[in-house]
């Protein structure tokens, strides 16, 4: 696949370019790559190096993204490429984010056809995931256009580190997003991710106005698990919409972090704190954790979950079977 000229950049003097895709605003001399490693200046033109380059392709449960309120119990074809614009030292997908894996070329049209065929296996569409999809911008945009034309859903699993203009162009094409809010303190973002919290907050605040959004925060002992921080995160999300699902995920040692995994008690305490403001708080990366969804009106069990085994227990035609309330906070397959 030939290299594709990047979107959202500015040509400068002496063949330099300035990238406007994400808040890093990389200023690149001829031959230099951005911090993401996948956008390079070639003779004064910025190119995307990973267009149509897929490093991983799999059919996943939608709950694995994690998305619990978006077509629960369905499957979704998922893929990623390589590169990332943040630098988390605990990254669980570091082989994609910070290394150069083997890839194969799949055009947007071919990707759409593969996704269409996967509907026979219960897939609702396609998820751009595994590494950071926003730095795969040109391909994600082109594929999302094609997927939408085919009547398929598009999902982004993202760190939310993107500028407003490219986000605005992408949002009408996206049906759901899981946005990773890595911590609710800027020091964490500066120290561990080389990013800024405010940029991620801006993405979340805009995305919830346009599409279905769920939030994930990986709790790391001694880094972002203080009760005051959890309270601040939940209060901010509740100010946007108290029905935004929050996934509090358990950290395990990975990449450059070797500290012990997050204690289950920490996750349970954080969930109780977050539930003071939010209607739906789930715990991830813990086996046998109860993550069912209940009707907010009568308490009836709506969705029962056992890891990735999901059963619709209380929903019919978008209403609670017990009390008849409209369940607008869960998007279901039509007719279920």
C-alpha positions as CSV (number, residue, x, y, z in Angstrom):
1,X,0.0,0.0,0.0
2,X,1.5,3.4,-1.0
3,X,2.1,5.9,1.7
4,X,-0.9,8.3,2.1
5,X,-0.6,12.1,2.7
6,X,-1.6,12.9,6.2
7,X,-4.4,15.1,7.2
8,X,-4.3,18.0,9.6
9,X,-0.8,19.4,9.3
10,X,0.8,22.7,8.2
11,X,3.7,23.2,5.8
12,X,6.4,25.5,7.2
13,X,9.6,27.0,5.9
14,X,12.6,24.9,5.0
15,X,10.5,21.8,4.4
16,X,9.4,21.6,8.0
17,X,5.9,20.6,8.9
18,X,3.7,20.9,12.0
19,X,1.3,18.1,12.8
20,X,-2.1,19.2,14.1
21,X,-3.6,15.8,14.6
22,X,-3.0,15.5,18.4
23,X,-2.0,18.0,21.2
24,X,1.7,17.2,20.8
25,X,1.8,19.4,17.7
26,X,5.0,17.8,16.5
27,X,7.3,20.1,14.5
28,X,9.2,17.9,12.1
29,X,12.2,18.5,10.0
30,X,12.6,16.6,6.7
31,X,12.9,12.9,7.5
32,X,11.7,13.1,11.1
33,X,8.8,11.1,12.5
34,X,6.3,12.3,15.1
35,X,6.2,11.0,18.6
36,X,3.6,8.5,17.4
37,X,6.2,7.0,15.0
38,X,3.7,6.7,12.2
39,X,3.6,10.2,10.7
40,X,6.8,11.3,8.8
41,X,7.9,14.4,7.0
42,X,9.2,13.6,3.5
43,X,10.5,16.6,1.6
44,X,8.0,18.9,3.3
45,X,4.9,16.7,3.0
46,X,3.6,14.7,6.0
47,X,2.7,11.1,5.3
48,X,1.0,8.4,7.2
49,X,3.2,5.2,7.4
50,X,0.6,2.8,8.7
51,X,-2.4,3.4,6.4
52,X,-4.1,0.0,5.8
53,X,-1.4,-1.8,7.8
54,X,-3.1,-4.2,10.2
55,X,-1.1,-5.8,12.9
56,X,-3.9,-7.7,14.6
57,X,-7.4,-8.8,13.5
58,X,-9.8,-10.8,15.7
59,X,-13.5,-11.3,16.4
60,X,-14.2,-10.2,20.0
61,X,-17.1,-9.9,22.4
62,X,-18.2,-6.2,22.5
63,X,-17.8,-6.4,26.3
64,X,-14.0,-6.9,25.8
65,X,-13.6,-3.3,24.5
66,X,-15.1,-2.8,27.1
67,X,-18.6,-1.6,26.1
68,X,-21.4,-2.9,28.3
69,X,-24.3,-0.7,27.2
70,X,-23.7,-0.9,23.4
71,X,-25.3,-4.0,21.9
72,X,-24.5,-6.2,24.9
73,X,-23.9,-9.9,24.1
74,X,-22.8,-9.2,20.5
75,X,-19.5,-9.7,18.8
76,X,-17.4,-7.1,16.9
77,X,-14.6,-7.6,14.4
78,X,-11.5,-5.8,15.9
79,X,-8.2,-4.6,14.5
80,X,-5.2,-2.5,15.3
81,X,-2.0,-1.3,13.7
82,X,1.1,0.0,15.5
83,X,2.2,3.2,17.2
84,X,0.8,5.4,19.9
85,X,0.9,9.1,20.9
86,X,1.1,8.4,24.7
87,X,3.9,6.6,26.5
88,X,2.4,4.7,29.4
89,X,5.1,2.6,31.1
90,X,2.5,0.0,32.1
91,X,1.1,-0.5,28.6
92,X,-0.4,-4.0,28.1
93,X,-0.2,-3.7,24.3
94,X,3.3,-2.3,24.2
95,X,4.3,-4.7,21.3
96,X,1.9,-2.7,19.1
97,X,2.2,0.7,20.8
98,X,6.0,0.9,21.0
99,X,7.4,-1.7,18.7
100,X,7.1,-2.6,14.9
101,X,5.1,-5.8,14.5
102,X,4.5,-7.7,11.3
103,X,1.5,-6.2,9.4
104,X,-0.7,-7.0,6.4
105,X,-2.4,-4.6,4.0
106,X,-6.1,-4.5,4.0
107,X,-7.8,-1.7,2.2
108,X,-10.9,0.0,3.7
109,X,-13.2,-1.6,1.1
110,X,-11.7,-5.1,1.8
111,X,-12.0,-4.4,5.6
112,X,-15.7,-3.6,5.1
113,X,-16.2,-6.8,3.2
114,X,-14.5,-8.8,5.9
115,X,-16.6,-7.1,8.5
116,X,-19.8,-7.7,6.5
117,X,-19.0,-11.4,6.3
118,X,-18.4,-11.5,10.1
119,X,-22.0,-10.6,10.7
120,X,-22.7,-14.3,10.1
121,X,-20.8,-14.9,13.4
122,X,-22.8,-12.2,15.3
123,X,-20.6,-9.2,14.6
124,X,-22.2,-5.8,14.5
125,X,-19.4,-4.1,12.7
126,X,-15.8,-3.0,13.4
127,X,-13.7,-1.8,16.3
128,X,-10.5,0.1,15.9
129,X,-8.6,-0.9,19.0
130,X,-5.5,-2.7,20.4
131,X,-3.2,0.3,19.8
132,X,-4.2,4.0,19.5
133,X,-6.7,4.4,16.6
134,X,-6.6,8.2,16.3
135,X,-3.0,8.1,15.0
136,X,-4.3,5.7,12.3
137,X,-6.5,8.6,11.4
138,X,-6.7,8.6,7.6
139,X,-7.4,4.8,7.5
140,X,-10.0,4.9,10.3
141,X,-11.8,7.8,8.7
142,X,-11.9,6.1,5.2
143,X,-12.9,2.7,6.7
144,X,-15.6,4.3,8.9
145,X,-17.1,5.9,5.8
146,X,-17.2,2.6,4.1
147,X,-18.5,0.7,7.1
148,X,-21.3,3.2,7.6
149,X,-22.3,2.9,3.9
150,X,-22.6,-0.8,4.5
151,X,-24.8,-0.4,7.5
152,X,-22.2,-1.6,10.0
153,X,-21.2,-0.1,13.3
154,X,-17.8,1.6,14.0
155,X,-16.3,1.7,17.4
156,X,-13.2,3.4,18.7
157,X,-11.2,2.3,21.7
158,X,-9.0,5.3,22.3
159,X,-6.9,7.4,24.7
160,X,-8.8,10.5,23.6
161,X,-5.6,12.4,22.8
162,X,-6.7,14.1,19.6
163,X,-7.3,17.7,18.6
164,X,-10.8,19.2,18.1
165,X,-10.8,19.5,14.3
166,X,-10.0,15.9,13.5
167,X,-12.3,14.7,16.2
168,X,-15.2,16.7,14.8
169,X,-14.6,15.1,11.4
170,X,-14.5,11.6,12.9
171,X,-17.4,11.8,15.4
172,X,-20.3,11.6,12.8
173,X,-18.8,8.3,11.6
174,X,-18.4,6.7,15.0
175,X,-21.2,4.8,16.8
176,X,-19.5,4.2,20.1
177,X,-16.3,5.0,21.9
178,X,-14.5,3.7,25.0
179,X,-12.2,6.5,26.1
180,X,-9.4,5.7,28.4
181,X,-9.1,8.3,31.1
182,X,-5.8,7.2,32.6
183,X,-6.0,9.2,35.8
184,X,-7.8,12.3,37.0
185,X,-4.7,14.3,37.8
186,X,-2.5,16.1,35.3
187,X,0.7,15.1,37.1
188,X,0.0,11.4,36.3
189,X,-0.4,12.3,32.6
190,X,2.8,14.4,32.5
191,X,4.9,12.0,34.4
192,X,3.8,8.7,32.9
193,X,2.1,9.4,29.6
194,X,3.8,12.6,28.3
195,X,0.4,14.0,27.8
196,X,-2.2,16.4,29.4
197,X,-5.4,15.5,31.2
198,X,-7.3,18.6,29.9
199,X,-7.0,17.4,26.3
200,X,-8.5,14.1,27.1
201,X,-11.3,15.7,29.1
202,X,-12.1,17.9,26.1
203,X,-12.4,14.8,23.9
204,X,-14.8,13.1,26.4
205,X,-16.9,16.2,26.8
206,X,-17.4,16.6,23.1
207,X,-17.8,12.9,22.3
208,X,-20.7,12.4,24.8
209,X,-22.6,15.0,22.9
210,X,-22.3,13.1,19.6
211,X,-22.1,9.3,20.3
212,X,-22.3,6.5,22.9
213,X,-19.4,6.8,25.3
214,X,-18.1,4.6,28.1
215,X,-15.0,5.4,30.2
216,X,-12.2,3.1,31.4
217,X,-9.7,3.9,34.1
218,X,-7.0,1.5,35.0
219,X,-6.3,1.8,38.8
220,X,-2.7,1.6,39.7
221,X,-1.7,1.3,43.4
222,X,-0.2,4.5,44.7
223,X,-0.6,6.4,41.4
224,X,-4.3,7.1,40.6
225,X,-6.3,5.2,43.2
226,X,-6.8,7.7,46.0
227,X,-10.5,8.1,47.0
228,X,-10.4,11.9,46.3
229,X,-9.3,11.3,42.8
230,X,-12.0,8.7,42.1
231,X,-14.6,11.0,43.6
232,X,-13.4,13.9,41.3
233,X,-13.5,11.6,38.2
234,X,-17.0,10.4,39.0
235,X,-18.3,13.9,39.8
236,X,-17.0,15.2,36.5
237,X,-18.5,12.4,34.5
238,X,-21.8,12.8,36.3
239,X,-21.8,16.4,35.4
240,X,-21.8,15.3,31.8
241,X,-24.3,12.4,32.2
242,X,-24.6,10.2,35.3
243,X,-25.5,7.3,33.1
244,X,-22.1,7.2,31.4
245,X,-20.7,3.7,32.3
246,X,-17.4,3.8,34.1
247,X,-15.1,0.7,34.0
248,X,-12.6,0.6,36.8
249,X,-10.0,-1.9,35.6
250,X,-7.4,-3.8,37.6
251,X,-3.8,-3.1,36.8
252,X,-1.4,-6.1,36.3
253,X,2.4,-5.8,35.9
254,X,3.3,-5.1,32.3
255,X,6.0,-3.4,30.1
256,X,8.1,-1.3,32.5
257,X,5.9,-1.5,35.6
258,X,6.6,-4.4,38.0
259,X,4.6,-3.4,41.1
260,X,2.0,-5.8,42.4
261,X,-1.5,-5.9,40.9
262,X,-4.2,-3.7,42.2
263,X,-5.9,-5.3,45.3
264,X,-9.5,-6.3,44.8
265,X,-10.4,-4.2,47.9
266,X,-9.1,-1.1,46.2
267,X,-11.4,-1.7,43.2
268,X,-14.4,-2.4,45.4
269,X,-13.8,0.8,47.4
270,X,-13.4,2.8,44.2
271,X,-16.6,1.4,42.8
272,X,-18.5,2.4,45.9
273,X,-17.1,5.9,45.8
274,X,-17.9,6.3,42.1
275,X,-21.4,5.0,42.6
276,X,-22.2,8.0,44.8
277,X,-22.3,10.0,41.5
278,X,-22.7,7.5,38.7
279,X,-25.4,5.0,37.9
280,X,-23.2,2.4,36.3
281,X,-19.8,1.5,37.6
282,X,-18.1,-1.8,36.6
283,X,-14.9,-3.6,37.6
284,X,-12.7,-5.0,34.9
285,X,-9.8,-7.6,34.8
286,X,-11.2,-9.4,37.9
287,X,-12.7,-12.9,37.4
288,X,-16.1,-13.7,39.0
289,X,-16.8,-10.0,39.6
290,X,-20.5,-9.1,39.6
291,X,-21.0,-6.7,36.7
292,X,-24.8,-7.1,36.0
293,X,-26.9,-4.1,34.9
294,X,-30.2,-3.3,36.7
295,X,-33.2,-1.1,35.9
296,X,-32.7,2.3,37.4
297,X,-36.4,2.6,38.0
298,X,-37.4,-0.7,39.7
299,X,-34.1,-2.6,40.2
300,X,-35.0,-5.5,37.9
301,X,-32.0,-7.4,36.5
302,X,-31.6,-6.3,32.9
303,X,-28.3,-7.7,31.7
304,X,-26.6,-10.6,33.4
305,X,-22.8,-11.0,32.8
306,X,-20.4,-13.8,33.6
307,X,-17.2,-12.5,32.1
308,X,-18.0,-12.5,28.4
309,X,-21.2,-14.7,28.7
310,X,-24.0,-12.2,28.5
311,X,-27.7,-12.8,28.8
312,X,-30.6,-10.4,28.3
313,X,-32.8,-11.1,31.4
314,X,-35.1,-8.1,31.6
315,X,-35.3,-6.1,28.4
316,X,-37.9,-6.3,25.6
317,X,-38.2,-3.7,22.8
318,X,-36.0,-1.2,24.7
319,X,-38.2,-1.4,27.9
320,X,-37.9,-3.0,31.3
321,X,-40.0,-6.2,31.3
322,X,-40.9,-5.6,34.9
323,X,-41.9,-1.9,35.1
324,X,-42.1,-0.9,31.4
325,X,-39.6,2.0,31.8
326,X,-37.8,3.0,28.7
327,X,-34.1,1.9,28.9
328,X,-32.4,4.6,26.9
329,X,-29.1,4.0,28.5
330,X,-28.6,0.6,26.9
331,X,-28.4,0.3,23.1
332,X,-29.8,-3.1,22.0
333,X,-30.1,-4.9,18.7
334,X,-33.5,-3.9,17.2
335,X,-36.2,-6.3,18.1
336,X,-34.6,-7.6,21.3
